[in-house]
Amino acid sequence: MILSILTLLFYIACIILGVAYLTLFERKVLSMPQYRVGPNKVSIKGLLQPVLDGIKLLGKEGVTTRIKE
């Protein structure tokens, strides 16, 4: 039971990391025709950029509006 839960969590983590690095690859490919360097300002070749994007996303607050009646 515990092993199957850990396996499931491992697969989910691999999928999330795979999507994050595919996004990084997409950014780099789309920046080539525009002669841009791409997201490489954070670390060596931008390898930490997806991780920091995820942390930034988790840190954002939800904005709600008040409706006056």
CORJOGI-V562637 format. One record per residue. RES is the residue in three letters. PSI is psi in whole degrees, -180 to 180 (* if undefined). OMEGA is omega in degrees with one decimal (* if undefined). NEAR is the number of other ideal C-beta (glycine too) atoms within 8 Angstrom. Layout:
RES|PSI|OMEGA|NEAR + RES|PSI|OMEGA|NEAR
//
This chain:
MET|-51|-179.2|4 + ILE|-38|179.7|5 + LEU|-39|179.4|6 + SER|-35|176.8|7 + ILE|-43|178.0|8 + LEU|-39|177.2|8 + THR|-43|178.4|8 + LEU|-45|178.0|8 + LEU|-38|177.2|8 + PHE|-45|179.2|8 + TYR|-41|178.5|8 + ILE|-43|178.7|8 + ALA|-40|178.5|8 + CYS|-41|179.2|8 + ILE|-44|-179.7|8 + ILE|-44|178.5|8 + LEU|-38|177.7|9 + GLY|-43|178.0|8 + VAL|-40|179.9|8 + ALA|-43|-178.6|12 + TYR|-26|171.2|9 + LEU|-35|175.4|8 + THR|-42|176.9|10 + LEU|-44|178.8|13 + PHE|-42|179.5|8 + GLU|-43|178.7|8 + ARG|-43|-179.3|10 + LYS|-41|-179.8|11 + VAL|-42|-179.4|7 + LEU|-21|178.9|8 + SER|-15|-178.1|10 + MET|-49|-179.5|8 + PRO|-21|-178.7|5 + GLN|5|-179.4|6 + TYR|37|175.8|4 + ARG|157|-177.6|6 + VAL|-33|-177.9|4 + GLY|-176|-176.1|8 + PRO|76|179.8|9 + ASN|23|-175.7|8 + LYS|-13|-173.6|4 + VAL|-46|-177.0|8 + SER|-164|180.0|7 + ILE|115|178.4|4 + LYS|20|176.1|5 + GLY|23|-175.7|13 + LEU|-23|178.1|7 + LEU|-5|-176.3|8 + GLN|-47|178.8|12 + PRO|-37|179.1|11 + VAL|-45|-179.3|8 + LEU|-32|173.7|9 + ASP|-40|177.6|10 + GLY|-41|177.7|9 + ILE|-41|178.4|8 + LYS|-42|179.7|8 + LEU|-40|179.2|7 + LEU|-28|-178.2|6 + GLY|-9|-178.9|6 + LYS|144|178.7|6 + GLU|148|174.9|4 + GLY|135|-179.5|4 + VAL|126|177.7|4 + THR|153|178.8|4 + THR|151|177.4|4 + ARG|132|178.8|4 + ILE|121|178.5|4 + LYS|130|179.4|3 + GLU|*|*|2
//
